[in-house]
């Protein structure tokens, strides 16, 4: 008998602990950048008539995990649309272009 703790099997289910004091963050803006080894997603809130956006959360993950996230989001969106109907995106300039393009640099920024 081994005294090593049992490792979860690859691809198996894990228990996820959500702390009771975890505060959700609403994001209607995301900016995605990358290096050779990582994908960085900055989540922010865009407010009407406010030209400056402040990032609220940054998620850094490997490209492999980002691709798994992409697959999971695709699967969840398919289920969502099956249940609630298709989400129709505007034609021409895409909503992603409007919401997720980087803002011009501000030399007077107080970052």
Secondary structure, DSSP 8 states (H G I E B T S, - for coil): ---S-----TT--------TT------SEEEEEE-SSEEEEEEEE--TT----EEEEEEEEEHHHHHHHHHHHHHHHHHHHHHH------SSS-HHHHHHS-----TT---
